[in-house]
Amino acid sequence: MNAPNESAEVLRDPLLLDNQLCYALYAAAHRMTKSYRPMLERMGLTYPQYLVLLVLWETDGITVSEIGRRLRLDSGTLTPVLKRLETSGLLNRSRRQSDEREVEIALTDQGRALRSEAVAVRQSVMCQLNMSEPEIQAMRADLNALIENLSIAN
């Protein structure tokens, strides 16, 4: 345990690693992703692929740009993930009839079927958090506010 003077010194030094919100968020994100990895590997998915599927399970038949907006990813990052999911037989990419500049993404039956497995993945990870659903919702709201504030600032 830190002596009282040491605690005061820790609070005064803004550049200590333990005082960095960015590091706490980075470490938490890394641990969260790591907790998903074994279950997603059994499903044949990477974490970014899982995120894309979450968006598509919510709204199937949307464009690459809509998926990118939801995930805050550019199309250059998203396109390789979508190509791998298509190769795996989980989705189809096609040009929109109404505007051929837009690529529409639609789940296959196989992609839709993975949704039931994903429910168990989420439940397993939520159990690891040792938090109630209201606590998780409050944390998510705080993080969404942080994301919004940083989006405005940049």
C-alpha positions, 0 to 999 in steps of 0.5 A: 500500500502506498504511503499518504505522501506517495499517493499525493505524489501519484495524483500530482504527476499527470504523466504516470502510467496509472494516471492515464485514461488512454492507457486504461481504455487501451488495456481494457479494450485489449483484455475485452478483445482477448476474452472474445478470441477463443469463442470466436475462433471456434466460430471461425471468426476474428473480432473485426468480423464479429463486429461486422456480423453484429451490424448485419444481424441488426440490419441486413442488406446495408451498404459498406459505407453504412457498416463503416459508419456504424463501426467507425471504420473506413472502407479501406479497413472494412473491405478486406474483412468483408472479403474474408467473410464473403470467402467464408460463405457468411455474406454476399457483396453486390452492387446496388441496383439503384446506385452502382457506386454503392456495394450492398452487403447481405448475410447468407443463411450460414451468416444468419445462422451464426447469430444463435452461437453469438448469443452464447459468446456475449453471455460468456464474456458478460459473466467474466465482467462480474458486473450487473446489466445496469452497471454494464449499461452505465459504463457503455453510456459513459464510453459512448459519451467519451467517444462522442466528445472525442469525435467532436474534438477531432 
